[in-house]
Amino acid sequence: MTNRQFKILIVDDEPDYCDVLETILSAKGYKTKKSTKPKEVINILSDEEFDLVLSDLIMPEMDGIALLKAIKKKQPKTYVIIMTAYGTIENAVNAMKLGAYNYVIKGSKPEELLQEIENIKKLRAFDAEEIRSKESIGDSEYMLDSSNAEYRNLLDIAKKAAHSDANILILGESGAGKEIIAEYIHKESKRRNNPFMDINCYALSDSLIESELFGHEKGAFTGAAATRIGRFEASNGGTLFLDEIGDIPLSTQSKILKAIENKKILRIGRNEPISVDFRLISATNKDLQHEIREARFREDLFYRLSTIVIEVPPLRKRREDLGKLIDFFINKSETVMGFKIREIEKPVLNFLYKYDYPGNVRELKNVIERLVVLSEDGIIRENGLMSTKVLPESGSVGSFFDVDRPLRDIRSDFESKYIENLLEKNNHNIGRTAAILGISRRQLFNKISEYGLK
């Protein structure tokens, strides 16, 4: 991929900052577009695809977190880097848990941002190659080879359930591998030689989801230039997997319920029903009982979906499998990137085995890919781990010992937290706080500026 093929959207409510970034990126040959109004970005993304969105975190009409969620819903494969000030780093880390690739500090050297973009370009190439080689590598097998008793029991239940046509509801945290279980059930069923159709309900807007599910007739609405069959019809004789079903709007829920009950669907713009023979598997990371109480999910639909319920454990509860998963993702990355990893530094391995992975297997996969991309001479080094910025949250003494890290980083983390707590304790009295610390007021001001403390 050349620089000119790599498209970047810059979003910041400060026009001057947008202009500076545009100048820097354009000089490097990137194709850029800018917006000072986050809400208009949604319309921009409807008409144009981007490889990367650079978004400010704090903006008046729509903050970076809300924009991130909207981007991931509109263009799930678009990378997002959050731009933040020192004082809001914690919020930027939270944004990474919601799907942001990384964050950069405003005012830092442009080289840091440019390096992050180079890394994303490599990952973009990785993604494209991965799609081409997915079948040959066998993506689902690694999840099914488990040493965890709970997970093996889950697979046993799934295999038995596959022999029936009962509706199955798969529960579990985001990234835990619910789709892998759905595919496993299909492959073990009598429908294995027929289509497996999957659809991520969260990724579709309310206006598009009915057309995706049920299809439409030519001329049914503006833009419907031809008749199109939906996922229900396309899964005829096979399996339909509705991922993130908890995000389907109520108006569509009633139509799905009717399709399940009658095994018939109506394309948009068509009066005659169409008979379909499908096996339904659904999945969600939401508490549907809570959604029912909040009147966001139909109780009758829930009972139709949940003839059999399977719950996928999070990765932190199946640590026995970490070694195999780490090896698999490294081997896969080696295959796609075309070079061999000869060594992983011990601090990196310690981190990989001790980290809790709130994003589960998907997060582990992303972390490994980044580490391979950032490796040097076939060695995954600790500085590559620091570049991922996926570290245990600070705030408790125990977190300092969760992973092996350089002493200078531990000192910085502790010093920043201690000064912040001492300032609060002394009602932000600079003189008193400096006296307790045994440093001058000027030195304390320098520390406050260095750590971005308020």
C-alpha positions in Angstrom: 0.0 0.0 0.0 1.5 3.4 -1.0 1.1 6.5 1.1 -1.3 8.1 -1.5 -3.7 5.1 -1.2 -3.8 5.5 2.6 -6.7 7.9 3.6 -6.8 9.8 6.9 -9.7 11.8 8.3 -8.7 14.4 10.9 -11.4 15.4 13.4 -10.7 18.3 15.9 -12.9 21.3 16.9 -9.8 23.5 16.7 -9.3 24.5 13.0 -5.7 25.5 13.5 -4.8 22.1 14.9 -6.5 20.4 11.9 -4.5 22.6 9.5 -1.2 21.7 11.2 -1.9 18.0 11.1 -3.1 18.2 7.5 0.1 20.0 6.5 2.3 17.4 8.2 0.4 14.4 6.8 0.1 15.8 3.3 3.8 16.5 3.2 4.3 12.7 3.9 2.0 11.9 0.9 -1.1 10.8 2.8 -4.5 11.7 1.4 -6.3 13.7 4.1 -9.7 15.2 4.9 -10.5 17.3 7.9 -13.6 18.2 9.9 -14.1 20.5 12.9 -17.6 19.2 13.5 -17.7 15.6 14.9 -21.4 15.1 14.1 -20.8 15.7 10.4 -18.2 12.9 10.4 -21.1 10.4 10.4 -22.3 11.7 7.0 -18.8 11.8 5.7 -18.3 8.1 6.6 -21.5 7.2 4.8 -20.0 8.5 1.5 -16.4 7.7 1.9 -14.1 5.0 3.4 -11.0 5.9 5.4 -8.1 3.8 6.6 -7.6 5.9 9.7 -9.5 8.5 11.7 -7.5 10.9 14.0 -9.9 12.2 16.5 -9.6 14.6 19.4 -10.9 13.3 22.7 -12.5 16.4 24.2 -14.8 18.2 21.8 -18.0 20.2 22.6 -20.8 18.8 20.5 -19.6 15.1 20.5 -16.6 13.7 22.4 -14.1 11.3 21.0 -15.6 8.3 22.8 -19.0 8.8 21.2 -17.4 9.4 17.8 -15.3 6.3 18.2 -18.5 4.2 18.8 -20.2 5.7 15.8 -17.1 5.1 13.6 -16.9 1.4 14.7 -20.6 1.0 13.9 -20.3 2.7 10.5 -16.9 1.4 9.4 -15.7 -1.4 11.8 -12.4 -1.9 10.0 -11.4 1.7 10.1 -8.6 2.4 12.6 -9.0 5.2 15.1 -6.2 7.1 17.0 -7.4 9.3 19.8 -5.5 12.6 20.3 -5.5 13.7 24.0 -3.8 16.0 26.5 -1.8 14.7 29.4 -4.7 15.2 31.9 -7.1 12.8 29.9 -4.8 9.9 29.3 -7.0 7.6 31.4 -10.0 8.4 29.2 -7.8 7.7 26.1 -6.9 4.2 27.6 -10.6 3.5 28.1 -11.1 4.4 24.4 -8.6 1.7 23.4 -10.8 -0.8 25.3 -13.7 0.3 23.1 -11.8 -0.3 19.9 -9.4 2.6 19.4 -6.0 1.5 18.0 -3.9 3.8 20.2 -3.7 7.3 21.5 -1.1 10.1 21.0 -0.4 13.1 23.3 -1.2 16.4 21.8 2.0 18.5 21.5 4.3 15.5 21.3 6.7 15.2 18.4 5.1 14.5 15.0 7.4 11.5 14.6 5.4 9.6 17.2 2.2 10.0 15.3 3.8 9.2 12.0 5.3 6.0 13.4 1.9 5.0 14.7 0.5 5.5 11.2 3.3 3.5 9.7 2.4 0.7 12.1 -1.3 0.9 11.0 -0.3 0.7 7.4 1.5 -2.6 8.1 -1.5 -3.9 10.0 -3.7 -2.9 7.0 -1.5 -4.9 4.8 -1.7 -7.7 7.4 -5.5 -7.6 7.4 -5.7 -7.8 3.6 -3.4 -10.8 3.5 -5.2 -12.4 6.4 -8.5 -12.3 4.5 -6.9 -13.9 1.5 -5.3 -16.7 3.5 -8.0 -17.3 6.1 -9.2 -20.6 4.7 -5.7 -22.1 4.3 -4.7 -21.1 7.8 -7.8 -22.6 9.5 -8.8 -19.8 11.9 -11.4 -21.7 14.0 -9.3 -24.7 15.0 -7.1 -23.0 17.6 -10.2 -22.0 19.7 -11.5 -25.6 19.8 -8.3 -27.1 21.2 -8.7 -26.3 24.8 -7.2 -27.5 28.1 -9.9 -25.7 30.1 -12.5 -28.0 31.7 -15.3 -25.4 31.4 -14.6 -24.7 27.8 -14.4 -28.4 26.9 -17.8 -28.9 28.6 -19.1 -26.0 26.5 -18.0 -27.8 23.3 -19.6 -31.0 24.4 -23.0 -29.2 24.9 -22.5 -27.4 21.6 -21.9 -30.7 19.8 -25.0 -32.3 21.2 -27.1 -29.2 20.4 -25.8 -29.3 16.8 -27.7 -32.5 16.2 -31.1 -30.8 16.7 -32.6 -27.7 15.0 -33.2 -26.0 18.3 -32.5 -22.2 18.4 -29.3 -21.5 20.3 -28.3 -18.3 22.2 -24.6 -17.9 22.8 -23.6 -15.5 25.6 -20.2 -14.1 26.4 -18.0 -11.0 26.6 -17.0 -9.2 23.4 -14.1 -10.9 21.7 -14.5 -14.2 23.6 -15.1 -16.3 20.4 -18.9 -16.6 20.2 -18.7 -16.7 16.4 -16.3 -19.6 16.5 -18.8 -21.6 18.6 -21.6 -20.8 16.1 -19.4 -22.1 13.2 -18.6 -25.2 15.2 -22.3 -25.9 15.8 -23.0 -25.5 12.1 -20.1 -27.8 11.1 -21.3 -30.5 13.5 -24.9 -30.3 12.2 -26.7 -32.0 9.4 -26.7 -28.6 7.6 -22.9 -28.5 7.4 -22.9 -28.7 3.6 -25.3 -25.7 3.3 -24.7 -22.0 3.8 -23.5 -20.5 7.1 -24.7 -16.9 7.0 -23.6 -14.5 9.7 -24.4 -10.8 10.3 -23.2 -8.4 12.9 -26.3 -6.6 14.0 -24.3 -3.9 15.9 -22.4 -2.9 12.7 -25.6 -2.0 10.8 -27.7 1.2 11.2 -31.4 0.8 12.1 -32.3 1.8 8.6 -30.2 -0.8 6.9 -30.7 -3.9 9.2 -34.1 -4.9 7.8 -32.9 -4.8 4.2 -29.9 -6.9 5.2 -32.0 -9.5 7.0 -35.1 -9.6 4.8 -33.9 -8.2 1.5 -35.8 -5.8 -0.8 -37.6 -5.6 -4.1 -36.4 -3.3 -6.9 -37.7 0.2 -6.3 -38.8 -0.5 -2.8 -37.0 2.6 -1.6 -34.6 5.3 -3.0 -31.4 3.5 -4.0 -33.0 0.0 -4.4 -31.8 -0.3 -8.0 -32.3 -4.1 -8.0 -34.0 -6.9 -6.1 -31.8 -8.2 -3.3 -32.3 -11.3 -1.1 -31.6 -10.9 2.6 -29.7 -13.1 5.0 -32.7 -15.2 6.0 -33.2 -16.2 2.3 -29.5 -16.7 1.8 -29.3 -19.1 4.7 -32.1 -21.3 3.3 -31.2 -25.0 4.1 -28.3 -23.8 6.3 -27.6 -21.7 9.5 -28.2 -18.0 10.2 -26.0 -16.5 12.8 -27.2 -13.2 14.3 -24.2 -11.7 16.2 -24.9 -8.9 18.7 -28.6 -9.5 18.6 -29.1 -7.4 21.7 -28.5 -4.3 19.5 -31.4 -4.9 17.1 -34.1 -2.2 17.3 -37.5 -3.2 18.8 -39.3 -2.6 15.4 -37.0 -5.2 13.8 -37.3 -7.6 16.7 -41.0 -8.2 16.1 -40.3 -9.1 12.4 -37.6 -11.5 13.4 -40.0 -13.1 15.9 -42.5 -13.6 13.2 -39.9 -15.1 10.8 -38.8 -17.6 13.5 -42.4 -18.6 14.3 -43.7 -18.9 10.7 -40.4 -19.7 8.8 -41.5 -17.1 6.3 -40.2 -13.7 5.5 -41.3 -10.6 3.5 -38.8 -8.7 1.4 -39.2 -4.9 1.7 -41.6 -3.9 -1.0 -43.1 -7.4 -1.5 -46.6 -8.6 -0.5 -46.1 -12.4 -0.9 -44.3 -14.2 1.9 -41.3 -16.4 1.1 -40.8 -19.7 2.9 -37.3 -20.3 4.3 -35.7 -23.2 6.1 -33.0 -22.0 8.5 -31.4 -22.9 11.8 -31.0 -19.8 14.0 -28.0 -19.2 16.3 -27.8 -15.8 18.1 -25.2 -14.2 20.2 -24.8 -11.2 22.5 -22.5 -9.7 25.1 -25.5 -7.9 26.7 -27.6 -9.0 29.7 -30.8 -9.6 27.8 -32.8 -10.0 31.1 -31.8 -6.5 32.0 -32.6 -5.3 28.4 -36.1 -6.8 28.8 -36.6 -5.0 32.1 -35.6 -1.8 30.5 -38.0 -2.4 27.6 -35.3 -2.6 25.0 -35.7 -6.3 24.2 -38.8 -8.4 23.6 -39.3 -11.1 26.2 -41.2 -13.3 23.7 -38.3 -13.1 21.3 -35.8 -13.9 24.1 -37.6 -17.2 24.9 -37.7 -18.1 21.2 -34.0 -17.5 20.8 -32.9 -19.3 24.0 -34.1 -22.9 23.6 -30.5 -23.8 24.4 -28.1 -21.3 26.1 -24.3 -21.6 25.8 -22.1 -19.2 27.7 -18.5 -18.7 26.5 -16.0 -18.1 29.4 -13.7 -15.0 29.1 -10.0 -15.6 28.3 -9.0 -14.7 31.9 -10.9 -17.8 33.1 -9.1 -20.1 30.7 -5.5 -19.2 31.2 -4.5 -22.9 30.5 -5.0 -22.0 26.8 -2.9 -18.9 26.7 0.3 -20.7 25.6 -1.4 -22.4 22.6 -3.2 -19.2 21.6 0.0 -17.1 21.8 1.9 -19.6 19.7 -0.9 -19.8 17.2 -1.2 -16.0 16.7 2.6 -15.6 16.5 2.8 -18.4 13.9 0.0 -16.9 11.9 1.6 -13.5 12.0 4.9 -15.0 10.8 3.1 -16.6 7.9 1.4 -13.4 6.8 4.3 -11.0 7.5 6.8 -13.3 5.9 9.5 -13.4 8.6 10.4 -15.6 11.6 10.2 -14.6 15.3 13.3 -16.0 17.0 12.9 -14.7 20.5 10.4 -13.0 22.9 11.9 -11.1 25.7 11.0 -12.4 29.2 9.2 -9.2 30.3 6.9 -9.5 27.2 6.1 -13.1 28.0 5.4 -12.3 31.6 3.0 -9.6 30.5 1.2 -11.8 28.0 0.6 -14.5 30.6 -0.5 -12.2 33.4 -2.6 -9.6 31.6 -6.4 -10.0 32.0 -7.4 -9.2 28.4 -10.7 -7.3 28.8 -11.1 -7.7 25.1 -10.5 -11.4 25.3 -9.1 -13.5 22.4 -9.7 -10.7 20.0 -7.5 -8.4 22.1 -4.8 -11.1 22.5 -4.8 -11.5 18.7 -4.4 -7.7 18.2 -1.6 -7.4 20.8 0.4 -10.2 19.2 -0.1 -8.7 15.7 1.2 -5.4 16.9 4.2 -7.0 18.7 5.1 -8.9 15.6 4.8 -5.7 13.5 7.0 -3.8 16.0 9.6 -6.6 16.4 13.2 -6.0 15.4 15.5 -8.6 13.8 13.1 -11.4 14.7 13.0 -10.4 18.4 9.8 -9.2 20.2 11.2 -6.6 22.6 9.9 -4.9 25.6 9.8 -1.5 23.9 7.3 -3.0 21.4 5.1 -3.9 24.4 5.3 -0.4 25.7 4.2 0.9 22.2 1.0 -1.1 22.4 0.1 0.9 25.6 -2.0 -2.1 26.7 -0.8 -2.1 30.3 -2.5 -2.9 33.6 -4.5 0.1 35.0 -2.8 2.1 37.6 -4.5 3.1 40.8 -3.7 0.3 43.2 -0.3 -0.7 44.5 -0.8 -4.2 43.3 -1.0 -3.1 39.7 2.7 -2.0 39.8 3.7 -5.6 40.2 1.4 -7.2 37.6 4.0 -7.1 34.9 7.8 -6.7 34.7 8.6 -3.2 33.5 11.7 -0.9 33.5 12.4 0.8 36.8 12.2 4.3 35.2 8.6 3.6 34.2 7.6 2.4 37.6 9.2 5.5 39.1 7.3 7.8 36.8 4.0 6.1 37.4 4.4 6.1 41.2 5.8 9.7 41.3 3.0 11.0 39.2 0.3 9.3 41.3 2.0 10.3 44.6 2.3 14.0 43.6 -1.3 14.1 42.4 -2.6 12.6 45.7 -0.4 14.9 47.7 -1.7 18.0 45.8 -5.3 16.9 46.5 -4.6 16.3 50.1 -3.1 19.8 50.5 -5.9 21.5 48.5 -3.5 22.1 45.6 -1.3 24.4 47.8 1.9 24.4 45.8 4.2 25.8 48.5 3.0 23.2 51.2 3.2 20.3 48.7 6.7 21.3 47.5 7.9 21.6 51.2 6.6 18.0 52.0 8.3 16.7 48.8 11.5 18.4 49.7 11.8 20.2 46.3 11.4 23.8 45.2 8.1 25.3 43.9 9.8 25.6 40.4 10.7 21.9 40.5 7.1 21.0 41.5 5.7 23.1 38.6 8.0 21.2 36.2 6.8 17.9 37.6 3.1 19.0 37.2 3.8 20.0 33.6 5.8 16.8 32.9 3.0 14.5 34.1 0.1 16.6 32.8 -1.4 17.1 36.3 -4.1 19.7 36.9 
